[in-house]
Amino acid sequence: MTRYFYKAINELGNTVSGVLESDSREKATELVSEYGFIPSLVVEESKLSGGFDFSAIKEKFSKVKVPELILFTKQFRTMIRSGVPIISLLRVLENQTENSRLKKIINKISSGIREGSTLYESFNRYPDVFSKLYCSMIRAGEMSGVLAKVMDELIYVLEHEHKIKSDIRSALQYPVMVLIFLGAAFFILLTFAVPRFASIFLKAGLELPLPTRICMLLYQYLTSYWYIILGCMAVGVVSLYFYIKTDRGLYVKDSFMLRIPVMGSLFVKASMSRFASIFAILHDSGIPILDAINILSTTIGNRAISSEFDRIREGVKEGRGISVPLKSARFFPPMVVDMVAIGEGAGRLSEMLRDISSHYDEEVDYAIKQLSDAIVPVLTVGLAAIVGFFALAIFLPMWDLSKLTM
């Protein structure tokens, strides 16, 4: 199918524009008319750029950000609740969306629904934008007839996860910047400052102290074998990148992240909060336990924890409930296991899961504060060590030089 750009006049007399797919210009014009618009221009999109489709390249590299997805979901929920028909709803969202890639996807979803696909099937064709959890929630709402209510829960999950990720990113932003500047300062001092001072000290016949000799040795290795060092670093980075793309590499990386002091416990708590909140919503939406576990396995965000759901799934299939196989799973704290067992036994699993999520939300906030408090002294000590090392490398021989001139 060919993409067509159109301009038209809506029922309010305003000019609107958009892109749609059709077999011919005539059918594209008919589609614009079906939208309730009066078409003034319908032309192949590629012809607008002299035969080259620049918009396709822009869409390829554009990404639908989480805030944009949240806004789209909120607008979708509001219009569904107001009783707006799906096709009209999607047409409005397509016109209002500024992200070119999301605009194109909405257009294709609308086309799929007109061709007879369900809402779930249309959304599920774009897993890079709409996660398995997102699509499963759409299916649950579509089948139960309470799509607006399910969308409320989905918005909560999206906002909740975005907040946690933003908080963790903010906590790590400062130390990462400090480490970058420390690395740059180390490189500049090692390659420019220390060698110049060392040459002066050698000409004066001074015996260089140990810190200065270490700096000079590092400098010589850096200048003589920089291409080997750079090549090894490049090979190491590329190899590591492709390794963590494999299932085994991703598992090793995520397991390591969970064992890092201070940060590891933060990641575990964030995962527990995500597990509990998503599981509660899926359970309330009437999604079967096995399907919920499959969704959790792909949405938990950590391969090491995700692999534990494979064992949990087998236990559920054997009729042992969720709490019994959860006891043998790694990374799940005893409190989570006990509260799930209590909720399952009392028939109040969703309520207990929400309590777990609320508890770990508070734990995550506290852990982020702890992380910030712990990082500052560590960075201070590291900064003092580097500055002190270079100070000794420069000022110890200067002290000896001043003795010779006295």
N, C-alpha and C positions, 0 to 999 in steps of 0.2 A: 504493500500500500504506500501511496505517496503522501508526504506531509504538505499541507496547504496553510498558508498564512491568510487570515481574513481580517477585514475591517467591516464593521456594521454599526447600525444605529439601533439602540435598545428601545424598550417601551417608554423610557423617560426622555428620549431624544438625545441621549449622550452617545458619544462614539466609543465603541469597545473594540478590542482586537484580541486575537488568540491564534492558536495553531491546532489543527485537527488532521486526522489521517482519513484518506478516502481513496477509492479506486480511480476517480476522475474528478475534474474540476466541477462538472455539473452536479455530481453527487455531493461534493463538498459544499456547494452553494445551497443544495437542498437541506443539508444538515444544519447550516447556519440559520436557515429559515425555520427549521424545526426548533431551534433554540428560542425562537420568538424574536429574532433580530431581522432587520432589513439589511441584507448584504450590500456593501458598496464596493468592496474589493475582495477577490478571492484569487490567489496566485500561488504557484508552487514556491515553497520556501527557498529552495536552492537558487531560484532565479533572482531572488532579492539580493544575493551576494555575488552576482556575476557568474553563476554556475558552480560556485563553491559554497558548501553549506558550513559557514562558520559557526552557526548555532549548535550543530552536532558536536563540534569539538568542545565548545563551551559546556555543553551538557555532559560530555564524557568526563570532564575534569571537575565539574561542580559537584558538591556534596550537600545532601540534605542534612542540615545541622539539627541537633536535638531541639533547641528552642523553636525552630521552624516546624518540626514535626509535632511538638506540643501545641503550637498555635493552630496548625491544621486540624488536629484532633479535637481541640476545644471548639473550633468553628463547626466542625462536622457534628459534634455532640449537640451543640446549641440548635442547629437547623433540624436535626433529626427529632429533637424534643419538640420543636415548633411544628412538626408535621410536614416539612418541605419534602417533596418527592426526591428520590435519590438522584435521578438524572439532573433535575434542576439544581439540586444541592451541589453536585459535582461541577456543574457549569459555573456556578457562582464562585466556588473555591478555585477553580482553574483561572478565572479572571482576576481574582484577588491575590493569588500567589505570585510572589516576585521571583522565587527560585525557578529558573528555567527547567531544571531537571524534574522537580516536583510537578511543575505545570504540565510537562509532557506525560508524566506517569498518571496524573489525574485524568488527563485526556484519554489515555489508553484504558484506564479503569472504567471510565464512562462508556467507551466503545465496547468493552467486554461485557458490561451489564446489558447494554442494548442488544448484544448478540445472544443473550440468554445465560451468561455466567452468573453465579451467585456473587455476593459481595466478598465473601471469604476467598473464593477462587480468584477473583480479580485482584485483590490485595496480595494474595500469596504468590503472584507471579513476580513480585519485586522484593525478594528476601533481603537484599542489601539495604533497603529503606525501611520496610516493615518487617520486624523480627518475627520469629515463630510465635513468641508470646503475643505480640500485637495481633497477628492473624488468628491465633487460637481464640483470643478474646472476642474478635469480630465474629468468628463462627459461633461462639457460645451465645453472644447477644442476638445474632441473626436467628439461631434455632429456637431460643427461648422467647423471643419477641420483646426483650427488654434491652435493646441495643443501647439506648441512651444511658441506662443505669450502668451497664458494663463499661461504656466509654468513660463514665465518671471514675470507675476503678482504674481503668487504663491510664487516664490522665494523672491520677495519683501516683501510679508506679513510675511513669515517665518523669514526673517532676521530682519524685523522691530519689530516684537513681541519679538524675542530673545534679541534684543538690549534693549528694554524697561524693560524686566524682569531682565536682567543682571544689568542694571543701578539701579533698585530698590533694587535688592539683595545686590549690592555693598554698597548702602547707608545704608542698615540695618545691614550689617555685623559688622561694628565697634561697634555700640551700643549693639548688642547682645553679642559680646565678652566681653565688659565691664561689662554688667549685670551678665554674668556668673562668671567673676572673683570677682565682688562685692559680689555675693552670696557665693562663696567659702570663701572669706575673712571674711564675717560675721559669717559663720559657724565655722571657725577655731578659731576666736577670742572669740566667745561665748562659745565654748566647751573646749578650752584649755587655752587660756590666762587669761581671766577674772576670772574663778573659782580659779586658783592658787593664783592670787593676792588677791582675796576676802578672801581665807582661812588665808592668812598672816595678813590681816587687822582685821579679827575677833579674831585671837589669841592675837593680840595686844589690844583688847578691844575697838576698834573703832566702832562708829556707822556709818554704811555704808550710803553714800548719795543716793539720788533717782536713778540716772543713774545706779549705781552699783547694787542696789536692783532689778531694772528692769531686768538687765542682769542675775542676779542669779535666778530670778523667771522664766525667759525664759529657762535658763539652766536646772532647776529642772523639768520643764514640758517636756523638750526635752529628758532628761535622763529617766524620770519615765514613760512617755507615748509615747516613740518614735515609738513603734509598732502600736499604735492606729493612730498616726499622719501619719505614712507611709502607713498604710492600707487605711485610709480615702483619702490620696492623690492618691493612686493606683486606688481605686474605682472611685474617681472623674475623673481621667484622662481617664480611660477605658470607663466610662459612657459618658463623653464628646466626646470621639472618636466615639463611636457608634451613639451618638445623631446627630453629624454633618454629619454622613453618610446618615441620613434620609433627605427627601426633606425639611421638616420643619426646621430641625437643620441647614442644609446648607443655607437655606434662612435667618435664624436668624443670623448665623455667618457672611454671606456676607453683610447683612444689617448693622451689627455692624461695620464691617470693613470700610464701607463707611461713618460712622459717627464719626470715630476717629479724633480728632483735628489734623490738618496738614496732617497726613497720609491719612485721608479719602478723602480729596480733590485731593490728588495725585492719588488715586485709581480711582476716578471718571474721572479725566482727561485722565488717561491711557485707561479706558474703552471707553471713547468717541473717542479717537484716533483710537482704534481698530474697533469700530463700523463704523466710517466713512470710514476708509481705506478698510475694508472688503466689506462694502455695495457698495462702488464705483466700486470695482473690479467685484463683482457679477453682478452689473447693467450693466457694460460694456461688460460682457461676455454673456449677453442676457438671464440670469436666471430670470424667472418671480418674481415679487415682493413678492408674498406669499411664494414661495420657498426660496427666499433670506432671508425673515424674519425668516423662520424655521431654516435656517442655522445659522443666527446670534444668534438665541435663544440658540443654542447648543455650539456656539464658542465664545461668548462674555466673558466668564470666570468669571462671577459673577451671582449667582442664583437670587439675588434681582433684578438686571437689566434685567436678562433673563425673569423673570416672567412678566415684563412690555410688552414684545413682544407679549404675549398672548392677551393682551388688544389691542395692536396696530394691530395685525392680524385681530381681529374682525372688527375694524374700516375700514381696507382695504377691507375686504369682503363686507362691506356695501357700498363701492364705495366712501369713503371719502378721498381717497388718503393716503399718508404717513404722511404729515405734520400735518393734523388736529388731528388724534389720538395721534400723538407724543406730542402735547401740553398738554394733560392730563396725560402723563406718568411721573412718578417720576424719579428723578436723571438726567434727560436730561436738561442741562442748556438752558435758553431762546435763547442764541446765536445759539445753534445747531438747535433748532426748527425753528428760523427765517431764517437761511441760507438754511435749507432744504426746507422750504416753498418757498423761492425766487427761488431756483434751480428748484423745481418742477414746479412752475408757468412759468418760462422762458424756460423750456425744457433743462436745463443745470444741472440736478441733480448730475451727476457724477463729473462735474467740481467743484460744490459747496462742495460735500463730500470730494474731495481731498484737497480743501482749509481748510475745518474743520480739517481734519487729520493733515495737515501741521501745522495749528495753535496750535493744542493740543500737537503735538510733541514738539514744543517749550515750551508750558506750562508745560509739564511733566519734561523737562530738568530743567526749572526754579524751579518747585516744589521740585525736588530732591535736588537742591542746597539749597533751603529754609529748607528742612527737615534736611539736614546735619548741616546747621547753627543753627537750633533750638535745635538739639539733644545735641550738645556739651555743651552749658551752663546748660541744664537740668541734664546731666550726671555729670557735675562738681559740681553742687549744691547737687545732691544725694550723690556723693562721699564725699564731705565735711561734709554732715550731718552724714553719717555713721562713718567716721573717728572721727569727733568731739564728737559723742555720746560715742564711746569706749574710747576716750581720757579722757573725763570727768569721765567715770566709773572707770578708773584706776588711773588717776592723782589727782582727788579730794581727795580720801582717803590717797594717798601718801603725799599730802600736809599736811593733818591733822597728819599723822604719823610723818612727819618731825618736826612738832611743839612739839610733845610729847618728842622727843629725844633731843630737844634744852634745 
